[in-house]
């Protein structure tokens, strides 16, 4: 899952590069995967109606095909992000997959923020992560910083994802942090 909220405007180009490299590694290893951008349409919100958008740029059926990585470049910063909802939607999709090990990476640059979602956004996202884990889906938060990492941001990631979070100080270093993560996940699969 890739946060496509407006706050990603200065990080999206580097984020896409890192995700394409990760996609290519997964493709070479013949690991099915899907890449989906998510955001909430802030202009379409009404009382208790929050239109969330999902943009699947690589679906499971295309994930092993050469050249599919270019589709990641379609992701663009949009508006708000309601992470808990996005995690629940993707958990449902993953739960139908036949693979024994299911992993969801959530790329984001901060706290979930959407209409009527500020205070409870972290709690809702935490609950969505816990629900996914009870379904056997490993959920890992990948925090994309802009060079400065505040202790409050580290704490927020720990509160939501527990020990399964990766802090990327500079988004240009994303691939440097994804390679060891992939290695760790593969070791867990085979041992």
Number of C-alpha atoms within 10 A of each C-alpha: 22 28 31 27 25 15 18 20 12 12 18 23 16 17 24 22 19 20 20 20 16 18 23 20 14 16 19 12 11 12 14 16 19 17 22 20 24 27 25 26 18 16 11 10 15 10 7 8 9 17 13 17 16 17 18 18 19 21 15 14 10 16 22 21 14 11 10 17 23 13 14 21 15 11 21 20 19 20 19 23 30 26 29 21 17 24 24 17 13 16 24 12 10 20 14 8 12 8 11 9 13 18 18 21 17 21 19 23 24 18 19 22 21 20 19 13 17 13 11 13 22 21 16 18 23 22 17 22 26 18 15 23 16 10 14 16 19 19 22 21 23 24 24 25 20 14 11 9 15 10 9 9 17 15 12 16 24 16 15 24 22 16 11 14 20 21 18 21 16 16 25 18 14 25 19 12 16 18 14 11 15 14 11 11 14 13 10 10 10 6 5
